[in-house]
Amino acid sequence: MSGAEAGRLLTANLLCVFSIVLTAVVPSFIWEGFTVLGTHLSWLCICSVCISIVNILLHLVLKPNQSPKRSSFTHKISRFLKCCVYFFMSCILFHVIIVLYGAPLIESVTETFLFAVLLSTFTTLQCLCMLGPNIQAWIRVFSKNGATSIWESSLQITTVCSILGAWFGAFPIPLDWDRPWQVWPISCSLGATFGYAAGLILAPLWIHWNRKQLTYKSR
Protein backbone atom coordinates (compact mmCIF):
# COMPACT_ATOMS: atom_id res chain seq x y z
CA MET A 1 0.00 0.00 0.00
CA SER A 2 1.66 3.23 -1.17
CA GLY A 3 1.25 6.62 0.45
CA ALA A 4 0.20 8.11 -2.88
CA GLU A 5 -2.63 5.61 -3.26
CA ALA A 6 -3.82 6.31 0.28
CA GLY A 7 -3.72 10.03 -0.49
CA ARG A 8 -5.84 9.51 -3.60
CA LEU A 9 -8.38 7.56 -1.56
CA LEU A 10 -8.54 10.26 1.11
CA THR A 11 -8.97 12.99 -1.51
CA ALA A 12 -11.73 11.08 -3.30
CA ASN A 13 -13.61 10.39 -0.06
CA LEU A 14 -13.35 14.00 1.10
CA LEU A 15 -14.69 15.19 -2.24
CA CYS A 16 -17.70 12.92 -1.78
CA VAL A 17 -18.29 14.31 1.72
CA PHE A 18 -17.96 17.86 0.38
CA SER A 19 -20.47 17.13 -2.37
CA ILE A 20 -23.00 15.95 0.24
CA VAL A 21 -22.58 19.23 2.11
CA LEU A 22 -23.08 21.17 -1.12
CA THR A 23 -26.37 19.38 -1.85
CA ALA A 24 -27.74 20.76 1.41
CA VAL A 25 -26.37 24.29 0.99
CA VAL A 26 -26.20 25.30 -2.68
CA PRO A 27 -29.86 24.67 -3.68
CA SER A 28 -31.05 27.09 -0.98
CA PHE A 29 -29.37 29.96 -2.86
CA ILE A 30 -31.28 29.30 -6.08
CA TRP A 31 -34.46 27.70 -4.73
CA GLU A 32 -36.52 29.82 -2.37
CA GLY A 33 -37.80 27.82 0.56
CA PHE A 34 -35.47 24.86 -0.01
CA THR A 35 -34.48 22.95 3.11
CA VAL A 36 -33.38 19.38 3.67
CA LEU A 37 -36.39 18.77 5.91
CA GLY A 38 -39.00 20.97 4.27
CA THR A 39 -38.36 19.82 0.70
CA HIS A 40 -36.94 16.43 1.60
CA LEU A 41 -37.97 14.52 -1.51
CA SER A 42 -36.33 17.12 -3.71
CA TRP A 43 -33.19 16.91 -1.62
CA LEU A 44 -33.21 13.12 -1.95
CA CYS A 45 -33.21 13.47 -5.74
CA ILE A 46 -30.52 16.17 -5.73
CA CYS A 47 -28.29 14.22 -3.34
CA SER A 48 -28.65 10.95 -5.26
CA VAL A 49 -27.85 12.61 -8.60
CA CYS A 50 -24.90 14.61 -7.28
CA ILE A 51 -23.31 11.69 -5.44
CA SER A 52 -23.78 9.51 -8.51
CA ILE A 53 -22.07 12.05 -10.76
CA VAL A 54 -19.19 12.59 -8.33
CA ASN A 55 -18.60 8.86 -7.86
CA ILE A 56 -18.65 8.17 -11.60
CA LEU A 57 -16.30 11.08 -12.36
CA LEU A 58 -13.89 10.05 -9.61
CA HIS A 59 -13.87 6.50 -10.93
CA LEU A 60 -13.16 7.67 -14.48
CA VAL A 61 -10.37 10.00 -13.33
CA LEU A 62 -8.68 7.88 -10.64
CA LYS A 63 -9.35 4.42 -12.16
CA PRO A 64 -8.82 2.54 -8.85
CA ASN A 65 -9.47 -0.90 -10.40
CA GLN A 66 -8.36 -0.33 -13.95
CA SER A 67 -8.33 -3.52 -15.97
CA PRO A 68 -5.12 -4.23 -17.89
CA LYS A 69 -7.17 -5.46 -20.83
CA ARG A 70 -8.63 -3.03 -23.31
CA SER A 71 -12.28 -3.64 -23.98
CA SER A 72 -14.13 -2.92 -27.18
CA PHE A 73 -16.75 -0.22 -27.55
CA THR A 74 -19.47 -2.88 -27.75
CA HIS A 75 -18.27 -4.42 -24.49
CA LYS A 76 -18.30 -1.01 -22.79
CA ILE A 77 -21.87 -0.36 -23.94
CA SER A 78 -22.94 -3.81 -22.75
CA ARG A 79 -21.24 -3.23 -19.40
CA PHE A 80 -22.92 0.17 -19.03
CA LEU A 81 -26.37 -1.28 -19.77
CA LYS A 82 -25.79 -4.09 -17.27
CA CYS A 83 -24.80 -1.54 -14.63
CA CYS A 84 -28.02 0.40 -15.27
CA VAL A 85 -30.08 -2.78 -14.92
CA TYR A 86 -28.23 -3.78 -11.74
CA PHE A 87 -28.77 -0.34 -10.23
CA PHE A 88 -32.49 -0.40 -11.00
CA MET A 89 -32.79 -3.92 -9.56
CA SER A 90 -30.97 -2.70 -6.46
CA CYS A 91 -33.50 0.12 -6.04
CA ILE A 92 -36.37 -2.36 -6.31
CA LEU A 93 -34.69 -4.77 -3.88
CA PHE A 94 -34.04 -2.06 -1.32
CA HIS A 95 -37.63 -0.86 -1.71
CA VAL A 96 -38.93 -4.36 -0.97
CA ILE A 97 -36.60 -4.80 2.02
CA ILE A 98 -37.61 -1.41 3.43
CA VAL A 99 -41.29 -2.32 3.15
CA LEU A 100 -40.63 -5.66 4.84
CA TYR A 101 -38.97 -3.77 7.69
CA GLY A 102 -42.16 -1.78 8.27
CA ALA A 103 -42.40 1.03 5.72
CA PRO A 104 -45.92 1.73 4.35
CA LEU A 105 -46.79 -0.65 1.52
CA ILE A 106 -49.15 1.61 -0.44
CA GLU A 107 -48.86 4.99 1.24
CA SER A 108 -45.64 6.97 0.74
CA VAL A 109 -44.54 4.79 -2.18
CA THR A 110 -42.63 7.69 -3.73
CA GLU A 111 -40.86 8.48 -0.48
CA THR A 112 -39.89 4.85 0.04
CA PHE A 113 -38.60 4.41 -3.51
CA LEU A 114 -36.54 7.62 -3.41
CA PHE A 115 -35.04 6.46 -0.13
CA ALA A 116 -34.22 3.14 -1.82
CA VAL A 117 -32.56 5.08 -4.67
CA LEU A 118 -30.46 6.99 -2.13
CA LEU A 119 -29.36 3.75 -0.45
CA SER A 120 -28.51 2.23 -3.83
CA THR A 121 -26.45 5.33 -4.64
CA PHE A 122 -24.47 4.98 -1.42
CA THR A 123 -23.91 1.23 -1.82
CA THR A 124 -24.66 -0.40 -5.18
CA LEU A 125 -23.38 2.44 -7.35
CA GLN A 126 -19.99 2.31 -5.65
CA CYS A 127 -19.81 -1.44 -6.26
CA LEU A 128 -20.72 -0.95 -9.92
CA CYS A 129 -18.12 1.77 -10.39
CA MET A 130 -15.35 -0.23 -8.76
CA LEU A 131 -16.23 -3.86 -9.50
CA GLY A 132 -18.63 -3.64 -12.42
CA PRO A 133 -21.67 -5.89 -12.84
CA ASN A 134 -19.78 -8.87 -11.41
CA ILE A 135 -21.69 -10.52 -8.58
CA GLN A 136 -18.81 -12.91 -7.82
CA ALA A 137 -16.50 -9.94 -7.26
CA TRP A 138 -19.09 -8.36 -4.97
CA ILE A 139 -19.33 -11.56 -2.93
CA ARG A 140 -15.54 -11.75 -2.72
CA VAL A 141 -15.14 -8.15 -1.55
CA PHE A 142 -17.79 -8.45 1.16
CA SER A 143 -16.51 -11.79 2.42
CA LYS A 144 -13.99 -12.02 5.25
CA ASN A 145 -10.55 -10.77 4.14
CA GLY A 146 -11.89 -10.44 0.60
CA ALA A 147 -10.60 -6.96 -0.20
CA THR A 148 -7.57 -6.79 -2.49
CA SER A 149 -6.92 -3.03 -2.29
CA ILE A 150 -7.51 -0.05 -0.04
CA TRP A 151 -10.30 1.00 -2.40
CA GLU A 152 -12.16 -2.23 -1.77
CA SER A 153 -11.61 -1.88 1.98
CA SER A 154 -13.09 1.61 1.77
CA LEU A 155 -16.00 0.19 -0.23
CA GLN A 156 -16.68 -2.34 2.54
CA ILE A 157 -16.66 0.31 5.26
CA THR A 158 -18.80 2.92 3.49
CA THR A 159 -21.39 0.35 2.41
CA VAL A 160 -21.79 -1.09 5.91
CA CYS A 161 -21.88 2.37 7.50
CA SER A 162 -24.59 3.53 5.06
CA ILE A 163 -26.85 0.57 5.82
CA LEU A 164 -26.26 0.80 9.57
CA GLY A 165 -26.96 4.54 9.45
CA ALA A 166 -30.28 3.94 7.70
CA TRP A 167 -31.18 1.25 10.24
CA PHE A 168 -30.35 3.41 13.27
CA GLY A 169 -32.19 6.30 11.65
CA ALA A 170 -35.45 4.34 11.88
CA PHE A 171 -35.36 4.16 15.69
CA PRO A 172 -36.88 7.62 16.41
CA ILE A 173 -39.81 7.24 13.96
CA PRO A 174 -42.26 5.40 16.29
CA LEU A 175 -41.54 7.71 19.24
CA ASP A 176 -44.23 10.29 20.04
CA TRP A 177 -41.96 13.33 19.91
CA ASP A 178 -43.91 14.94 17.05
CA ARG A 179 -40.75 16.29 15.46
CA PRO A 180 -40.77 17.25 11.75
CA TRP A 181 -37.76 15.05 11.05
CA GLN A 182 -39.66 11.97 12.25
CA VAL A 183 -41.80 12.00 9.09
CA TRP A 184 -41.01 9.04 6.85
CA PRO A 185 -38.30 8.69 5.51
CA ILE A 186 -36.42 11.76 6.75
CA SER A 187 -34.64 10.24 9.75
CA CYS A 188 -33.71 7.10 7.78
CA SER A 189 -32.32 8.98 4.81
CA LEU A 190 -30.42 11.38 7.06
CA GLY A 191 -29.09 8.39 9.01
CA ALA A 192 -27.94 6.74 5.79
CA THR A 193 -26.31 9.99 4.64
CA PHE A 194 -24.50 10.54 7.93
CA GLY A 195 -23.46 6.88 7.93
CA TYR A 196 -22.12 7.17 4.39
CA ALA A 197 -20.22 10.37 5.22
CA ALA A 198 -18.85 8.80 8.41
CA GLY A 199 -17.73 5.75 6.44
CA LEU A 200 -15.95 7.98 3.91
CA ILE A 201 -14.01 9.65 6.72
CA LEU A 202 -13.41 6.55 8.82
CA ALA A 203 -12.22 4.35 5.97
CA PRO A 204 -8.90 6.17 5.28
CA LEU A 205 -8.30 6.50 9.03
CA TRP A 206 -8.93 2.79 9.62
CA ILE A 207 -6.68 1.85 6.70
CA HIS A 208 -3.94 4.16 8.02
CA TRP A 209 -4.15 2.74 11.53
CA ASN A 210 -4.05 -0.85 10.26
CA ARG A 211 -1.62 -0.34 7.38
CA LYS A 212 0.96 -2.68 8.90
CA GLN A 213 -1.55 -5.51 9.21
CA LEU A 214 -3.08 -5.03 5.76
CA THR A 215 -1.54 -7.39 3.23
CA TYR A 216 -3.52 -7.35 0.01
CA LYS A 217 -3.18 -10.27 -2.38
CA SER A 218 -4.40 -10.19 -5.95
CA ARG A 219 -7.04 -12.74 -6.83
Order of alpha helices (4+ residues) and beta strands (2+ residues): alpha-alpha-alpha-alpha-alpha-alpha-alpha-alpha-alpha
